[in-house]
Amino acid sequence: MIDGPYFVLVLLGVLGTGLVAGAFCGFSAFVMRGLASLPPAQGVAAMNAINRAALTPAFMLVFGGSAVLCAIIAVVTFVLWPDDGTVELLLGSALYLFGSFGLTVVANVPRNEALARLEPGTAEAASYWQVYLREWTLWNHVRTLASAAAALVYVLALS
């Protein structure tokens, strides 16, 4: 059984990855659909505003802090190699670090940056908006599932 400070660390990992999964789920479930229903110029402007607003200390603490926690959990797991939950702890860390944090860096952020460079009312922005909606949302679905799965397997490690 995982206990002591290691229990608290994993519990915080559950909380962080679960919160991120919830934020991403909101985008997959309704935010992107709502933005897609807007005229392209309004959708582009709204998404750019959302992307700027997301860079708050609170969200970055949860998102980036969860990545740090997952990395610490993985390192501590390798060093201590606990009797219980080893596979779950390493799997949870990998799911979040690669499937959520890593995908954000290589798939979603570059699309956000490309969108931010476009003037919302232009034909170029309208054309890219359709591609952006499809690709960004697809990768967000993956991030959502990876974050939720990380939280789930961390919970399994604690049980």
C-alpha positions in Angstrom: 0.0 0.0 0.0 1.2 3.5 -0.9 1.4 5.7 2.2 3.0 8.7 3.8 4.4 11.5 1.6 4.3 9.3 -1.5 0.5 8.9 -1.0 0.1 12.7 -0.8 2.2 13.1 -4.0 0.1 10.6 -5.9 -3.1 12.1 -4.5 -2.1 15.5 -5.8 -1.3 13.8 -9.1 -4.8 12.5 -9.3 -6.2 15.9 -8.5 -4.1 17.7 -11.1 -4.5 15.3 -13.9 -8.3 15.1 -13.2 -8.6 18.9 -13.2 -6.8 19.2 -16.5 -8.9 16.4 -18.0 -12.0 18.3 -16.9 -10.8 21.5 -18.6 -10.0 19.7 -21.8 -13.3 17.8 -21.7 -15.2 21.1 -21.6 -13.5 22.1 -24.9 -14.2 18.8 -26.5 -17.8 18.5 -25.3 -19.1 22.0 -26.0 -16.6 24.9 -26.4 -15.3 24.0 -29.8 -18.8 23.1 -31.0 -19.9 26.6 -29.9 -17.0 28.3 -31.6 -17.6 26.3 -34.8 -21.2 27.6 -34.9 -19.9 31.2 -35.2 -19.0 32.9 -38.4 -15.2 32.2 -39.0 -14.1 35.8 -38.2 -15.9 35.6 -34.8 -14.7 32.1 -34.1 -11.1 33.0 -34.8 -11.3 36.1 -32.6 -13.0 34.2 -29.8 -10.5 31.3 -29.9 -7.6 33.7 -29.9 -9.1 35.5 -26.9 -9.5 32.1 -25.1 -6.0 31.1 -25.8 -4.6 34.4 -24.4 -6.9 34.1 -21.3 -5.7 30.5 -20.7 -2.2 31.7 -19.9 -3.3 32.6 -16.4 -1.1 31.6 -13.4 -3.9 29.4 -12.0 -4.3 27.3 -15.1 -0.6 27.1 -15.8 0.0 26.0 -12.2 -2.5 23.2 -12.6 -1.4 22.2 -16.1 2.4 22.6 -15.7 2.4 21.7 -12.0 0.7 18.4 -12.9 3.5 17.7 -15.4 6.1 18.3 -12.7 4.2 16.1 -10.3 3.9 13.3 -12.8 7.7 13.5 -13.5 8.4 13.4 -9.8 6.1 10.5 -9.3 7.9 8.6 -12.2 11.3 9.4 -10.8 10.4 8.5 -7.2 8.7 5.3 -8.5 12.0 4.3 -10.2 14.1 5.1 -7.2 11.9 3.5 -4.6 10.3 0.9 -6.8 7.3 0.4 -4.5 5.8 -3.1 -4.0 2.3 -1.8 -5.0 1.2 0.3 -7.9 4.5 0.5 -9.9 2.9 -0.2 -13.3 0.0 2.2 -12.6 2.3 5.0 -11.4 4.6 4.8 -14.4 1.7 4.4 -16.8 -0.2 7.4 -15.2 2.9 9.5 -15.5 3.6 8.6 -19.1 -0.1 9.2 -20.1 0.0 12.7 -18.7 3.5 13.7 -19.7 3.2 12.4 -23.3 -0.5 12.2 -24.0 -1.5 15.5 -22.4 1.5 17.8 -21.8 3.5 16.6 -24.7 0.6 16.7 -27.2 -0.2 20.2 -26.1 3.4 21.3 -26.9 3.6 19.6 -30.3 0.0 19.6 -31.6 -2.2 22.2 -29.9 0.2 25.1 -29.2 1.6 25.3 -32.8 -2.0 25.5 -34.1 -2.8 28.2 -31.6 0.2 30.2 -32.6 -0.7 29.8 -36.3 -4.2 31.0 -35.6 -2.9 34.0 -33.6 -0.9 35.2 -36.6 -4.0 35.5 -38.7 -6.3 38.5 -39.0 -9.8 37.2 -38.1 -11.7 38.8 -41.0 -9.5 37.5 -43.8 -10.1 34.8 -46.3 -6.9 33.1 -45.1 -8.2 33.0 -41.5 -11.6 31.6 -42.6 -9.9 28.9 -44.6 -7.5 27.9 -41.8 -10.3 28.1 -39.2 -11.9 24.9 -40.7 -8.7 23.0 -40.6 -7.9 24.4 -37.1 -11.3 23.3 -35.7 -10.9 19.7 -37.0 -7.2 19.2 -36.1 -7.1 21.1 -32.8 -10.3 19.3 -31.5 -9.0 15.9 -32.5 -5.8 16.4 -30.5 -7.8 17.8 -27.7 -9.9 14.7 -27.5 -6.6 12.7 -27.2 -5.4 15.1 -24.4 -8.7 14.7 -22.6 -8.5 10.9 -22.7 -4.9 10.8 -21.7 -5.4 13.1 -18.7 -8.5 11.2 -17.5 -6.7 7.9 -18.0 -3.7 9.2 -16.0 -6.0 10.2 -13.1 -7.7 6.8 -13.3 -4.5 4.7 -13.2 -3.1 6.9 -10.3 -6.3 6.1 -8.4 -5.9 2.4 -9.2 -2.3 2.6 -7.8 -3.7 4.0 -4.5 -6.3 1.2 -4.2 
